[in-house]
Amino acid sequence: MEETEQDELRNEEIQPIEIRMTGPETLRQYPLSIDFLHRGCIIRIGCKHIAFESPNDAIKEIQEYIADPIGMKKKWEDVLK
């Protein structure tokens, strides 16, 4: 009995694929806001809130996030675990 092309496709193992967003797509996906406080500030990215004692430190992190949103997202996911 011959296998048809459809049978061959059914028998092939399905390989998972990883979908990666580009930097600009990541920036658009997560809204970013800054709340300045009497001492420091809070950065909100998506549903995460990150407090900084110094607004200057916060701005540096935001600049790094804009330059490499995927890498910084990973960094902060690890920090916030």
C-alpha positions in Angstrom: 0.0 0.0 0.0 1.4 3.4 -1.0 1.4 6.3 1.3 -0.1 9.4 -0.1 1.4 12.9 0.4 -1.2 13.6 3.0 -0.3 10.5 4.9 3.4 11.5 4.8 2.5 15.0 6.2 0.5 13.4 9.0 3.4 11.2 10.0 6.0 14.0 10.1 6.8 15.3 13.5 5.6 18.8 14.0 8.5 21.1 15.1 7.6 24.0 17.5 8.6 27.4 16.3 9.6 30.4 18.4 8.0 33.7 17.5 10.3 36.6 18.4 9.1 40.1 18.4 11.4 42.9 17.1 12.5 45.7 19.3 9.9 48.2 18.0 7.1 45.6 18.3 8.1 45.1 22.0 8.1 48.8 22.6 4.6 49.2 21.2 3.3 46.2 23.1 4.1 47.5 26.6 3.1 51.0 27.6 5.7 52.9 29.6 5.0 55.6 32.2 7.0 57.4 34.8 5.6 58.6 38.2 8.0 61.0 39.9 7.7 60.9 43.7 9.2 63.1 46.5 12.1 60.6 46.6 12.7 58.6 43.4 10.2 57.4 40.9 8.2 54.4 39.7 8.5 53.2 36.1 5.6 51.2 34.8 6.2 49.0 31.8 3.1 47.0 30.9 1.8 45.5 34.2 5.1 45.7 36.0 6.0 48.5 38.4 9.7 49.2 39.2 10.7 51.6 41.9 14.0 53.6 41.7 15.5 55.8 44.4 17.0 58.1 41.7 15.2 59.4 38.7 18.6 59.4 36.9 19.0 55.7 37.5 15.4 55.2 36.1 16.2 57.3 33.0 19.4 55.2 32.3 17.3 52.0 32.5 14.7 53.4 30.2 17.4 54.4 27.7 18.7 50.9 27.8 15.2 49.5 27.4 14.6 51.6 24.3 18.0 50.6 22.8 17.4 46.8 23.5 13.8 46.1 24.6 14.1 42.4 24.3 17.3 42.1 26.3 16.1 44.4 29.0 12.7 42.7 29.2 14.6 39.4 29.9 16.8 41.2 32.5 13.8 42.6 34.4 11.8 39.4 34.2 14.7 37.7 36.0 15.0 40.5 38.6 11.2 40.5 39.3 10.8 36.7 39.8 
